[in-house]
């Protein structure tokens, strides 16, 4: 087993082969609307860690909030290694995406199980996609040096009616960007759901041997979230990376436990909904 596989085994449950990563790295991007539910990040991380997801995704400056929790059974750390300014409703004149220095080494020092980097496809902004390709290539080289798994997050965006960008789940746009992420050397893919969830097997197929985790995106209701989770798992996804749908929920810990039951115990969407209702 290579070092990469050893670290990946900390992310993927040995029974189901799946992973639930709770993303709470939102403050890294400097967008005020992303901070709802994580104003007190230390408290939020403690609640999430107690609920027991497979992993929690944090920035370099906040990773110790997880890693300083005592005991051997805390969730694995997924380290966000790039920063961008593309998420606001009002976009700045100059967009960027930058990689932290030596992301693989930073991850080793923080005892992370994985590094995550974006691969954006923004309308009319090819220079941002180029910057992301450069970031992924640099992260790939540094992660190989330390045996650190690299998660690449291909994000296809479109212009939003309210300003800025929103996710574009068009299958014919998602699939090629996922394939590019694989070709660039991703060990794990974190991708948006397709608008037609019945197409998601095409995303899994194009990733080949690379496991695909499905991104949660913006806040949706419980029924939709649970139905979508069941659908993408049925289509072959290896897990989920949910952020705002968990941290902005009235019962984040309860939702984590319900989703973990779906991933690792074969619970249905109805079972998970009942778990939430009984909490």
Buried (B, 14 or more C-beta within 10 A) or exposed (E): EEEBEEBBEBBBBEEBEBBBBBBBBBBBBEBEEBEEBBEEBEEBBBBBBEBBBBBBBBBBEBBBBBEEBEEEEBBBBBBBBBBBBBBBEEBEEEBEBEBBEBBBBBBBEBBBBBBBBBBBBBEEBEEBBEBBBEBBBBBBEBBBEBBBBBBBBBBBBBBEEEEBBBBBBBBEBBBBBBBBBBEBBBBBBBBBBBEEBEBBBBBBBBBEEBBBBBBBBEBBEBEEBBBBBBBBBEBBBBBBBBBBBBBBBEBBBBBBBBBBBBBBEEBEBEBBBEBBEEE
